[in-house]
Amino acid sequence: SRGETLAVFDELGDLGLLTPAMKSEARDCIMLASPGGDAQIGATGAMMKSTLLPKLRETRQRLANLTPEEQDQLTQGMVDALQKASPADRKAFFDGMGLGFFPAPVVEKVKAALGGQ
């Protein structure tokens, strides 16, 4: 249903994987879909709920439990990736996409390494 699919995108936002703007756009798309399209939207939401969300919850928990050394490794990998990313992608990350997903100390180290972007 539309409500269940909205809940999936709400959780993606709560997990820190969608910016508020992305979440709003997804909500608009779901709510404005044609009556015939709501079955496809529901199927997509159900698939994401059963396959994607459990893995994301698990990964977020594992990231929260990283040792300081593992956090440093993650930080370096993120810095390397963001240095290669487009300015728009870096902005999307620092505007919120992923910020709640990754541990705060990692995000702060990434910001520092990239000049406080």
GULUM-502483 format. One record per atom (N, C-alpha, C): x, y, z; atom name. Coordinates in pm, 1 decimal. Example, Ala and Ser with C-alpha at 12.3 -4.5 7.8 and 13.67 -1.06 7.14 Angstrom:
! residues 2
<site X="1319.0" Y="-569.0" Z="780.0" site="N"/>
<site X="1230.0" Y="-450.0" Z="780.0" site="CA"/>
<site X="1320.0" Y="-330.0" Z="780.0" site="C"/>
<site X="1285.0" Y="-225.0" Z="708.0" site="N"/>
<site X="1367.0" Y="-106.0" Z="714.0" site="CA"/>
<site X="1290.0" Y="3.0" Z="787.0" site="C"/>
***
This chain:
! residues 117
<site X="83.4" Y="-119.0" Z="0.0" site="N"/>
<site X="0.0" Y="0.0" Z="0.0" site="CA"/>
<site X="87.7" Y="125.2" Z="0.0" site="C"/>
<site X="26.0" Y="234.8" Z="-31.0" site="N"/>
<site X="100.7" Y="361.1" Z="-29.8" site="CA"/>
<site X="154.2" Y="391.0" Z="111.0" site="C"/>
<site X="72.0" Y="366.9" Z="210.2" site="N"/>
<site X="113.6" Y="393.7" Z="348.3" site="CA"/>
<site X="234.4" Y="312.9" Z="388.8" site="C"/>
<site X="235.7" Y="185.9" Z="352.1" site="N"/>
<site X="350.3" Y="100.6" Z="385.5" site="CA"/>
<site X="475.2" Y="144.7" Z="310.3" site="C"/>
<site X="457.1" Y="185.6" Z="185.8" site="N"/>
<site X="571.6" Y="232.1" Z="107.6" site="CA"/>
<site X="624.3" Y="363.2" Z="164.6" site="C"/>
<site X="534.9" Y="451.6" Z="206.5" site="N"/>
<site X="578.2" Y="575.4" Z="271.6" site="CA"/>
<site X="658.2" Y="544.8" Z="397.9" site="C"/>
<site X="614.1" Y="443.5" Z="471.5" site="N"/>
<site X="684.7" Y="404.1" Z="594.1" site="CA"/>
<site X="826.4" Y="356.0" Z="562.7" site="C"/>
<site X="843.5" Y="286.9" Z="450.7" site="N"/>
<site X="976.9" Y="241.4" Z="410.1" site="CA"/>
<site X="1067.4" Y="362.5" Z="386.6" site="C"/>
<site X="1017.5" Y="461.4" Z="314.5" site="N"/>
<site X="1098.9" Y="579.7" Z="287.4" site="CA"/>
<site X="1120.7" Y="662.9" Z="413.6" site="C"/>
<site X="1023.8" Y="662.5" Z="503.0" site="N"/>
<site X="1043.6" Y="728.9" Z="632.0" site="CA"/>
<site X="1158.5" Y="662.8" Z="707.9" site="C"/>
<site X="1161.4" Y="529.1" Z="706.4" site="N"/>
<site X="1270.0" Y="460.6" Z="776.5" site="CA"/>
<site X="1404.4" Y="485.6" Z="709.4" site="C"/>
<site X="1406.0" Y="490.5" Z="576.3" site="N"/>
<site X="1530.8" Y="523.6" Z="507.2" site="CA"/>
<site X="1580.4" Y="660.9" Z="551.7" site="C"/>
<site X="1488.7" Y="753.3" Z="570.4" site="N"/>
<site X="1526.1" Y="884.8" Z="622.3" site="CA"/>
<site X="1574.9" Y="875.7" Z="765.3" site="C"/>
<site X="1504.0" Y="796.7" Z="847.5" site="N"/>
<site X="1543.8" Y="780.1" Z="987.2" site="CA"/>
<site X="1680.9" Y="714.2" Z="999.4" site="C"/>
<site X="1712.7" Y="626.0" Z="906.1" site="N"/>
<site X="1843.3" Y="560.6" Z="906.0" site="CA"/>
<site X="1955.3" Y="654.8" Z="860.8" site="C"/>
<site X="1916.9" Y="769.4" Z="808.4" site="N"/>
<site X="2016.4" Y="866.6" Z="764.5" site="CA"/>
<site X="2060.3" Y="848.1" Z="621.5" site="C"/>
<site X="1976.7" Y="783.3" Z="541.1" site="N"/>
<site X="2015.3" Y="757.9" Z="402.5" site="CA"/>
<site X="1947.3" Y="849.0" Z="301.5" site="C"/>
<site X="1850.8" Y="926.4" Z="346.8" site="N"/>
<site X="1783.7" Y="1021.2" Z="259.0" site="CA"/>
<site X="1785.5" Y="1158.5" Z="324.6" site="C"/>
<site X="1811.6" Y="1259.3" Z="245.2" site="N"/>
<site X="1798.1" Y="1395.5" Z="295.9" site="CA"/>
<site X="1648.8" Y="1424.5" Z="310.2" site="C"/>
<site X="1613.1" Y="1524.8" Z="387.6" site="N"/>
<site X="1471.0" Y="1561.1" Z="396.1" site="CA"/>
<site X="1410.4" Y="1591.6" Z="258.9" site="C"/>
<site X="1487.3" Y="1655.5" Z="171.5" site="N"/>
<site X="1436.5" Y="1686.0" Z="37.4" site="CA"/>
<site X="1409.9" Y="1558.0" Z="-42.0" site="C"/>
<site X="1500.0" Y="1460.6" Z="-32.7" site="N"/>
<site X="1479.5" Y="1333.8" Z="-103.3" site="CA"/>
<site X="1354.8" Y="1262.0" Z="-51.0" site="C"/>
<site X="1339.8" Y="1262.9" Z="80.4" site="N"/>
<site X="1225.1" Y="1198.3" Z="142.8" site="CA"/>
<site X="1095.1" Y="1266.0" Z="97.9" site="C"/>
<site X="1096.7" Y="1396.2" Z="89.5" site="N"/>
<site X="979.5" Y="1471.5" Z="44.5" site="CA"/>
<site X="946.2" Y="1439.6" Z="-101.1" site="C"/>
<site X="1048.4" Y="1431.0" Z="-184.7" site="N"/>
<site X="1026.8" Y="1397.1" Z="-325.3" site="CA"/>
<site X="970.2" Y="1256.2" Z="-338.8" site="C"/>
<site X="1021.7" Y="1162.1" Z="-261.3" site="N"/>
<site X="969.5" Y="1025.0" Z="-265.7" site="CA"/>
<site X="823.1" Y="1023.7" Z="-222.6" site="C"/>
<site X="791.6" Y="1097.7" Z="-117.2" site="N"/>
<site X="653.2" Y="1106.9" Z="-69.0" site="CA"/>
<site X="562.6" Y="1159.9" Z="-179.6" site="C"/>
<site X="606.0" Y="1266.0" Z="-246.7" site="N"/>
<site X="526.0" Y="1322.9" Z="-355.3" site="CA"/>
<site X="503.5" Y="1221.0" Z="-466.3" site="C"/>
<site X="608.7" Y="1151.1" Z="-505.1" site="N"/>
<site X="596.9" Y="1050.6" Z="-612.6" site="CA"/>
<site X="499.2" Y="940.2" Z="-573.9" site="C"/>
<site X="508.1" Y="895.0" Z="-450.8" site="N"/>
<site X="420.4" Y="787.8" Z="-404.1" site="CA"/>
<site X="275.8" Y="835.3" Z="-400.8" site="C"/>
<site X="253.6" Y="952.8" Z="-348.6" site="N"/>
<site X="117.7" Y="1003.5" Z="-334.3" site="CA"/>
<site X="56.1" Y="1044.4" Z="-467.3" site="C"/>
<site X="137.4" Y="1086.9" Z="-562.8" site="N"/>
<site X="85.5" Y="1134.0" Z="-691.1" site="CA"/>
<site X="81.5" Y="1026.1" Z="-798.7" site="C"/>
<site X="124.0" Y="907.2" Z="-767.1" site="N"/>
<site X="122.0" Y="798.8" Z="-865.1" site="CA"/>
<site X="-22.0" Y="768.9" Z="-905.1" site="C"/>
<site X="-38.6" Y="730.6" Z="-1028.4" site="N"/>
<site X="-172.5" Y="699.8" Z="-1079.2" site="CA"/>
<site X="-230.9" Y="579.8" Z="-1005.8" site="C"/>
<site X="-361.5" Y="567.0" Z="-1005.1" site="N"/>
<site X="-423.1" Y="452.9" Z="-936.6" site="CA"/>
<site X="-369.5" Y="318.6" Z="-985.4" site="C"/>
<site X="-335.9" Y="305.2" Z="-1110.4" site="N"/>
<site X="-279.5" Y="180.6" Z="-1160.7" site="CA"/>
<site X="-136.0" Y="158.7" Z="-1117.7" site="C"/>
<site X="-67.2" Y="267.2" Z="-1085.2" site="N"/>
<site X="72.7" Y="256.4" Z="-1046.0" site="CA"/>
<site X="92.6" Y="220.9" Z="-900.8" site="C"/>
<site X="-12.0" Y="229.1" Z="-820.6" site="N"/>
<site X="7.3" Y="204.1" Z="-678.3" site="CA"/>
<site X="40.3" Y="58.2" Z="-648.2" site="C"/>
<site X="-0.3" Y="-34.0" Z="-735.1" site="N"/>
<site X="37.0" Y="-174.3" Z="-714.3" site="CA"/>
<site X="188.3" Y="-191.7" Z="-730.8" site="C"/>
<site X="244.6" Y="-125.7" Z="-831.0" site="N"/>
<site X="390.0" Y="-133.2" Z="-852.5" site="CA"/>
<site X="464.6" Y="-66.0" Z="-738.1" site="C"/>
<site X="411.0" Y="45.7" Z="-692.4" site="N"/>
<site X="473.9" Y="115.7" Z="-580.3" site="CA"/>
<site X="470.6" Y="26.8" Z="-456.8" site="C"/>
<site X="357.2" Y="-37.1" Z="-434.1" site="N"/>
<site X="344.8" Y="-126.5" Z="-319.3" site="CA"/>
<site X="440.7" Y="-243.5" Z="-327.2" site="C"/>
<site X="455.7" Y="-300.0" Z="-447.7" site="N"/>
<site X="548.0" Y="-411.9" Z="-465.7" site="CA"/>
<site X="691.6" Y="-367.8" Z="-438.6" site="C"/>
<site X="725.8" Y="-249.9" Z="-485.3" site="N"/>
<site X="860.4" Y="-197.5" Z="-461.0" site="CA"/>
<site X="882.9" Y="-174.7" Z="-312.0" site="C"/>
<site X="784.6" Y="-114.5" Z="-246.9" site="N"/>
<site X="795.2" Y="-91.2" Z="-103.0" site="CA"/>
<site X="809.2" Y="-220.2" Z="-24.9" site="C"/>
<site X="731.3" Y="-321.5" Z="-63.2" site="N"/>
<site X="737.6" Y="-451.1" Z="5.9" site="CA"/>
<site X="874.3" Y="-515.8" Z="-11.9" site="C"/>
<site X="928.2" Y="-506.6" Z="-133.0" site="N"/>
<site X="1059.6" Y="-564.9" Z="-159.4" site="CA"/>
<site X="1166.6" Y="-493.8" Z="-76.1" site="C"/>
<site X="1161.5" Y="-361.8" Z="-73.4" site="N"/>
<site X="1259.9" Y="-285.7" Z="3.6" site="CA"/>
<site X="1245.9" Y="-315.9" Z="152.6" site="C"/>
<site X="1122.9" Y="-328.4" Z="199.3" site="N"/>
<site X="1098.8" Y="-355.0" Z="341.4" site="CA"/>
<site X="1154.5" Y="-491.0" Z="382.4" site="C"/>
<site X="1139.1" Y="-589.9" Z="296.6" site="N"/>
<site X="1180.7" Y="-725.0" Z="334.4" site="CA"/>
<site X="1327.7" Y="-754.9" Z="306.0" site="C"/>
<site X="1386.9" Y="-687.3" Z="209.7" site="N"/>
<site X="1525.4" Y="-719.6" Z="174.2" site="CA"/>
<site X="1625.3" Y="-610.4" Z="210.5" site="C"/>
<site X="1591.5" Y="-487.0" Z="183.1" site="N"/>
<site X="1686.2" Y="-377.3" Z="201.0" site="CA"/>
<site X="1692.7" Y="-327.7" Z="345.7" site="C"/>
<site X="1579.1" Y="-299.0" Z="404.3" site="N"/>
<site X="1579.5" Y="-240.0" Z="538.8" site="CA"/>
<site X="1647.7" Y="-326.7" Z="644.0" site="C"/>
<site X="1624.3" Y="-458.3" Z="647.0" site="N"/>
<site X="1694.4" Y="-538.2" Z="748.8" site="CA"/>
<site X="1847.3" Y="-530.5" Z="735.8" site="C"/>
<site X="1897.5" Y="-533.1" Z="614.0" site="N"/>
<site X="2042.6" Y="-525.3" Z="592.5" site="CA"/>
<site X="2096.6" Y="-388.0" Z="631.6" site="C"/>
<site X="2020.3" Y="-283.9" Z="601.6" site="N"/>
<site X="2064.6" Y="-149.6" Z="638.4" site="CA"/>
<site X="2066.7" Y="-131.0" Z="789.5" site="C"/>
<site X="1965.5" Y="-183.2" Z="858.1" site="N"/>
<site X="1963.7" Y="-174.7" Z="1004.9" site="CA"/>
<site X="2085.2" Y="-246.4" Z="1063.6" site="C"/>
<site X="2112.3" Y="-365.2" Z="1010.8" site="N"/>
<site X="2225.7" Y="-445.1" Z="1058.2" site="CA"/>
<site X="2358.1" Y="-372.9" Z="1032.3" site="C"/>
<site X="2372.8" Y="-317.7" Z="914.4" site="N"/>
<site X="2496.4" Y="-247.6" Z="879.4" site="CA"/>
<site X="2515.1" Y="-123.8" Z="965.0" site="C"/>
<site X="2408.3" Y="-49.8" Z="986.5" site="N"/>
<site X="2418.5" Y="69.8" Z="1070.9" site="CA"/>
<site X="2462.8" Y="31.8" Z="1212.2" site="C"/>
<site X="2410.2" Y="-78.0" Z="1264.2" site="N"/>
<site X="2449.0" Y="-122.6" Z="1397.8" site="CA"/>
<site X="2595.9" Y="-163.8" Z="1400.8" site="C"/>
<site X="2640.7" Y="-234.4" Z="1297.3" site="N"/>
<site X="2781.7" Y="-273.3" Z="1291.6" site="CA"/>
<site X="2871.9" Y="-150.9" Z="1284.6" site="C"/>
<site X="2831.2" Y="-50.2" Z="1206.5" site="N"/>
<site X="2910.5" Y="71.7" Z="1196.5" site="CA"/>
<site X="2917.9" Y="143.2" Z="1331.6" site="C"/>
<site X="2809.9" Y="139.9" Z="1405.2" site="N"/>
<site X="2806.5" Y="205.4" Z="1536.2" site="CA"/>
<site X="2901.3" Y="138.0" Z="1635.1" site="C"/>
<site X="2933.7" Y="11.7" Z="1610.6" site="N"/>
<site X="3018.4" Y="-64.7" Z="1702.0" site="CA"/>
<site X="3162.8" Y="-80.1" Z="1653.8" site="C"/>
<site X="3203.5" Y="-0.7" Z="1556.5" site="N"/>
<site X="3340.6" Y="-10.5" Z="1506.7" site="CA"/>
<site X="3440.9" Y="32.3" Z="1613.1" site="C"/>
<site X="3555.5" Y="-32.5" Z="1611.8" site="N"/>
<site X="3665.6" Y="9.7" Z="1699.0" site="CA"/>
<site X="3722.3" Y="141.1" Z="1644.0" site="C"/>
<site X="3799.2" Y="212.7" Z="1723.5" site="N"/>
<site X="3861.6" Y="336.0" Z="1672.1" site="CA"/>
<site X="3946.4" Y="311.0" Z="1546.5" site="C"/>
<site X="4016.9" Y="199.9" Z="1542.9" site="N"/>
<site X="4098.9" Y="168.7" Z="1425.0" site="CA"/>
<site X="4010.1" Y="143.8" Z="1302.8" site="C"/>
<site X="3900.1" Y="74.4" Z="1322.1" site="N"/>
<site X="3807.2" Y="49.6" Z="1211.5" site="CA"/>
<site X="3740.7" Y="179.8" Z="1166.4" site="C"/>
<site X="3713.0" Y="268.3" Z="1261.0" site="N"/>
<site X="3657.6" Y="398.8" Z="1224.6" site="CA"/>
<site X="3756.4" Y="477.2" Z="1138.6" site="C"/>
<site X="3884.6" Y="468.9" Z="1173.5" site="N"/>
<site X="3986.7" Y="538.0" Z="1093.8" site="CA"/>
<site X="3993.8" Y="481.8" Z="952.3" site="C"/>
<site X="3983.2" Y="349.5" Z="939.2" site="N"/>
<site X="3984.1" Y="287.0" Z="806.3" site="CA"/>
<site X="3862.6" Y="332.6" Z="725.7" site="C"/>
<site X="3745.8" Y="333.7" Z="789.1" site="N"/>
<site X="3624.5" Y="378.1" Z="721.8" site="CA"/>
<site X="3637.5" Y="524.3" Z="680.7" site="C"/>
<site X="3690.2" Y="605.7" Z="770.3" site="N"/>
<site X="3710.3" Y="747.7" Z="740.2" site="CA"/>
<site X="3796.1" Y="764.7" Z="616.2" site="C"/>
<site X="3907.8" Y="693.1" Z="611.5" site="N"/>
<site X="3997.7" Y="707.7" Z="496.4" site="CA"/>
<site X="3928.8" Y="664.0" Z="366.8" site="C"/>
<site X="3854.1" Y="556.3" Z="372.0" site="N"/>
<site X="3781.6" Y="511.5" Z="253.4" site="CA"/>
<site X="3678.2" Y="613.3" Z="207.1" site="C"/>
<site X="3610.4" Y="673.6" Z="302.9" site="N"/>
<site X="3510.8" Y="774.5" Z="267.7" site="CA"/>
<site X="3576.8" Y="900.0" Z="211.8" site="C"/>
<site X="3688.4" Y="941.5" Z="271.2" site="N"/>
<site X="3760.2" Y="1057.9" Z="220.9" site="CA"/>
<site X="3805.2" Y="1032.5" Z="77.9" site="C"/>
<site X="3861.9" Y="916.2" Z="53.5" site="N"/>
<site X="3907.3" Y="882.2" Z="-82.0" site="CA"/>
<site X="3791.3" Y="887.1" Z="-181.2" site="C"/>
<site X="3679.0" Y="828.4" Z="-143.1" site="N"/>
<site X="3562.6" Y="825.0" Z="-232.7" site="CA"/>
<site X="3505.9" Y="965.0" Z="-254.8" site="C"/>
<site X="3495.3" Y="1043.5" Z="-149.5" site="N"/>
<site X="3437.7" Y="1177.2" Z="-163.5" site="CA"/>
<site X="3529.7" Y="1272.1" Z="-239.5" site="C"/>
<site X="3659.9" Y="1249.3" Z="-232.4" site="N"/>
<site X="3751.4" Y="1331.5" Z="-311.7" site="CA"/>
<site X="3731.3" Y="1306.4" Z="-460.6" site="C"/>
<site X="3690.8" Y="1186.0" Z="-495.2" site="N"/>
<site X="3667.3" Y="1150.0" Z="-635.2" site="CA"/>
<site X="3525.1" Y="1183.1" Z="-679.7" site="C"/>
<site X="3437.9" Y="1207.9" Z="-585.0" site="N"/>
<site X="3297.1" Y="1233.4" Z="-616.4" site="CA"/>
<site X="3279.4" Y="1373.4" Z="-673.9" site="C"/>
<site X="3168.1" Y="1390.7" Z="-741.4" site="N"/>
<site X="3136.2" Y="1522.5" Z="-795.4" site="CA"/>
<site X="3102.6" Y="1617.8" Z="-680.8" site="C"/>
<site X="3118.3" Y="1745.7" Z="-704.7" site="N"/>
<site X="3079.3" Y="1842.1" Z="-601.0" site="CA"/>
<site X="2933.1" Y="1824.8" Z="-556.5" site="C"/>
<site X="2844.5" Y="1790.9" Z="-649.0" site="N"/>
<site X="2703.2" Y="1770.3" Z="-614.1" site="CA"/>
<site X="2686.4" Y="1650.8" Z="-521.4" site="C"/>
<site X="2761.6" Y="1544.4" Z="-546.9" site="N"/>
<site X="2752.9" Y="1426.3" Z="-460.6" site="CA"/>
<site X="2811.1" Y="1454.4" Z="-322.4" site="C"/>
<site X="2920.5" Y="1527.7" Z="-317.7" site="N"/>
<site X="2977.1" Y="1565.4" Z="-186.8" site="CA"/>
<site X="2878.3" Y="1651.6" Z="-109.5" site="C"/>
<site X="2816.0" Y="1745.0" Z="-179.5" site="N"/>
<site X="2717.7" Y="1831.7" Z="-114.4" site="CA"/>
<site X="2600.7" Y="1749.8" Z="-61.9" site="C"/>
<site X="2553.0" Y="1655.0" Z="-140.7" site="N"/>
<site X="2441.2" Y="1570.4" Z="-95.7" site="CA"/>
<site X="2480.0" Y="1493.0" Z="29.8" site="C"/>
<site X="2602.3" Y="1443.3" Z="34.2" site="N"/>
<site X="2646.6" Y="1371.1" Z="153.3" site="CA"/>
<site X="2647.7" Y="1463.5" Z="274.3" site="C"/>
<site X="2709.2" Y="1578.8" Z="260.4" site="N"/>
<site X="2722.3" Y="1669.3" Z="374.4" site="CA"/>
<site X="2592.4" Y="1742.3" Z="408.4" site="C"/>
<site X="2497.0" Y="1741.3" Z="316.4" site="N"/>
<site X="2366.0" Y="1798.9" Z="346.6" site="CA"/>
<site X="2278.9" Y="1701.4" Z="424.1" site="C"/>
<site X="2323.4" Y="1578.3" Z="436.8" site="N"/>
<site X="2246.9" Y="1486.0" Z="519.3" site="CA"/>
<site X="2243.3" Y="1343.4" Z="471.7" site="C"/>
<site X="2260.7" Y="1318.9" Z="343.2" site="N"/>
<site X="2252.7" Y="1181.4" Z="295.7" site="CA"/>
<site X="2368.5" Y="1101.1" Z="353.3" site="C"/>
<site X="2337.4" Y="1005.2" Z="434.6" site="N"/>
<site X="2440.3" Y="920.5" Z="493.5" site="CA"/>
<site X="2491.4" Y="967.0" Z="627.9" site="C"/>
<site X="2465.8" Y="1091.9" Z="664.7" site="N"/>
<site X="2522.5" Y="1143.4" Z="788.8" site="CA"/>
<site X="2470.7" Y="1069.2" Z="911.0" site="C"/>
<site X="2345.5" Y="1035.6" Z="913.9" site="N"/>
<site X="2290.8" Y="961.9" Z="1027.5" site="CA"/>
<site X="2323.7" Y="814.2" Z="1022.9" site="C"/>
<site X="2367.9" Y="768.5" Z="908.6" site="N"/>
<site X="2399.2" Y="627.7" Z="891.2" site="CA"/>
<site X="2537.3" Y="594.8" Z="945.6" site="C"/>
<site X="2629.9" Y="685.7" Z="926.2" site="N"/>
<site X="2767.9" Y="664.0" Z="969.5" site="CA"/>
<site X="2788.1" Y="721.6" Z="1109.2" site="C"/>
<site X="2878.7" Y="662.4" Z="1187.2" site="N"/>
<site X="2905.0" Y="715.0" Z="1321.8" site="CA"/>
<site X="2951.1" Y="860.5" Z="1316.1" site="C"/>
<site X="2903.7" Y="940.7" Z="1410.7" site="N"/>
<site X="2937.0" Y="1082.7" Z="1414.0" site="CA"/>
<site X="3088.1" Y="1109.5" Z="1413.8" site="C"/>
<site X="3169.1" Y="1033.1" Z="1490.4" site="N"/>
<site X="3313.9" Y="1059.7" Z="1486.4" site="CA"/>
<site X="3373.7" Y="1041.1" Z="1346.0" site="C"/>
<site X="3321.5" Y="946.0" Z="1272.0" site="N"/>
<site X="3370.8" Y="923.5" Z="1135.5" site="CA"/>
<site X="3335.2" Y="1042.7" Z="1047.4" site="C"/>
<site X="3211.4" Y="1087.4" Z="1056.5" site="N"/>
<site X="3167.3" Y="1200.3" Z="974.9" site="CA"/>
<site X="3249.1" Y="1325.4" Z="1007.6" site="C"/>
<site X="3275.2" Y="1348.3" Z="1135.3" site="N"/>
<site X="3354.3" Y="1465.6" Z="1174.1" site="CA"/>
<site X="3496.5" Y="1456.5" Z="1119.0" site="C"/>
<site X="3556.0" Y="1338.0" Z="1121.2" site="N"/>
<site X="3690.5" Y="1321.0" Z="1066.7" site="CA"/>
<site X="3690.8" Y="1340.9" Z="915.4" site="C"/>
<site X="3585.0" Y="1293.0" Z="849.5" site="N"/>
<site X="3573.9" Y="1312.0" Z="703.5" site="CA"/>
<site X="3564.5" Y="1461.0" Z="672.4" site="C"/>
<site X="3479.6" Y="1532.3" Z="746.0" site="N"/>
<site X="3465.5" Y="1676.8" Z="724.8" site="CA"/>
<site X="3600.8" Y="1746.9" Z="743.7" site="C"/>
<site X="3669.3" Y="1712.0" Z="849.7" site="N"/>
<site X="3799.2" Y="1774.5" Z="877.7" site="CA"/>
<site X="3899.0" Y="1745.3" Z="766.2" site="C"/>
<site X="3901.2" Y="1622.2" Z="718.7" site="N"/>
<site X="3996.0" Y="1583.9" Z="615.0" site="CA"/>
<site X="3965.5" Y="1652.7" Z="481.0" site="C"/>
<site X="3839.7" Y="1684.4" Z="459.7" site="N"/>
<site X="3800.6" Y="1748.8" Z="332.9" site="CA"/>
<site X="3786.5" Y="1899.7" Z="348.6" site="C"/>
<site X="3838.4" Y="1952.0" Z="456.0" site="N"/>
<site X="3837.0" Y="2097.3" Z="472.7" site="CA"/>
<site X="3706.4" Y="2153.1" Z="524.0" site="C"/>
<site X="3632.1" Y="2074.0" Z="599.8" site="N"/>
<site X="3510.3" Y="2123.3" Z="661.0" site="CA"/>
<site X="3394.3" Y="2142.9" Z="568.2" site="C"/>
<site X="3394.3" Y="2075.6" Z="457.5" site="N"/>
<site X="3287.3" Y="2091.1" Z="359.2" site="CA"/>
<site X="3156.9" Y="2070.5" Z="425.5" site="C"/>
***
